[in-house]
């Protein structure tokens, strides 16, 4: 095997919000990727609107920085396990990994997830202890925790001998000792370690061309782009290649364009072409898919297809069937894409670039089941679709069970909770109700406690909002898929019922004043509602049909105190994620570009009453 010494391919992996994208920013700035007077946004790699709003990375992206005579290709991966498919694809493109760990929080569940994938791929690791400037930083304990995590995941002797560098990514400083970071001028120590410890790409001399398609992108000028890592051989613009599909068929195609990455821009590959280890984007194959191989047309040798973990959660998604479908909400415009055909073609398009979701048909022609890694991944898909003008009906997320040895098994999650000591009891009670079992508890001595739990996945649907409420917004919650266990029995996770409108019309302040004594309202006055729409949360456990459109009866009598000022409590505005967490099995969410409404699956009040009475066990 030969080595290509002028290039390094590295992925940055970490738990969400530990500073991956900020570190890439600093590396780009210090490599001279931007002009001195160029205005550059923070977290420049997070180019999607949703990524910038939520402060998370959703799609894996690659960039290239120059360090002396070297080109360093950096793949920035998401930290959320919901986007684990992106992490797995990122790891197929690189020869080593920077594992980022927060100097205060230490390894968290997603750190475990990305590290497990790294060790399975047998990639060398450089451990970067980031945010060393935090006042509550505890670098030595965090390093010990990282070693413990490596041992826990079954790392062998060669894998556990990893170098450690301490870093303040925001300030662009790195050093080999935690106390030296404040005086460090730049990231030179990190770059030197990366060049020394990350192996250069290897290839076989004379081996025919091979490149694995790991991601897809689109250009308004040349159409679909396939992002590939070249394993062997060379490729130039205009050359013919064998397109090996994942179904086994091989087709000869011509590449109209071959691009390489420089900083954040795609540029034409050099005239001599791109070689082993290069990460390229090719155009000219409109139907190419992730997992396909581009190979030598005279000697095609397909590479192994990327394997992705199975989905653990699913929800139904279909056309908007409410009476307000396609109608404007006040001054806000309605959706423009309402039909089943448009929704199905959009879901098919999503399958092309998103390997970690699946779309299945249901017994209804206008509804599909979308399966993914977690609630966040599915909520992000729905949010993107509503921004594109779609109107949808979205059902409650449900876990995907399996039959193992003739018994029903359900997915379990490893949950890590950081809370102030005062809230330890209430969190323990909440997770015990959800059939969770505590695995570990550590008191850092700073007034904060970390607890590790194993909890059924379905117990965590709708848990985050309640958790934040009970811990007054101070608690931190992270979870990761752990495995399957036998079914844990019935869970009653939402104690409160719904307040359901029993007729159509605009809401009135008079009606809402009386109703707000019954529970928390989701809507204010002057809002159009319909029969079966959920207008609030009942203080009791059962559902209640209410009339939010009731008007005050006028009389011809005048009294001094008859028209007191109406005092309405501001309504609770639920986001899309909160709405999906709130609903029960017989409820769904109506999503339009301008508004999110909650409703019953069966809108007719008498029909729901008949179903309830039919479901009750007979009296003995």
Secondary structure, 3 states (H helix, E strand, C coil): CEEECCEEEEEEEECCCCCHHHHHHHHHHHCCCCCCCCCCCCCCCCCCHHHHHHCCCCCCEEEEEEECCEEEEEEECCCCHHHHHHHHHHHCCCCEEEEEEECCCCCCHHHHHHHHHHHHCCCEEEEEEECCCCCCCCHHHHHHHHHHHHHHCCCCHHHHCCEEEEEECCCCEEECCHHHHHHCCCCHHHHHHHHHHCCCEEECCCCCCEEEEEEEEEECCCEEEEEEEEEECCECCCCEEEEECCCCCEEEEECCEEEEEEECEEEECCCCCECCCCEEEEECCCCCCCCCEEEECCECCCCCCCCCCCCCEEEEEEECCCCCCCCCECCECCCCECCHHHHHHHHHHHHHHCCCCEEEECCCCCEEEEEECCHHHHHHHHHHHHHCCECEEEECCEECCEEECCEEEEEEEEEEEEEEHHHHHHHHHHHHHCCCEEEEEEECCCCEEEEEEEEEHHHHCCHHHHHHHHCCCCCEEEEEEEEEEECCCCCCCCCCCEEEECCCEECCHHHHHHHCCCEEECCCCCCEECCCEEEEEECCCCCEEECCCCCCCCCCCCCCCCCCCCCCCCCCCCCHHHHHHHCCCCEEEEECCCCEEEEECCCCHHHHHHHHHHHCCCCC
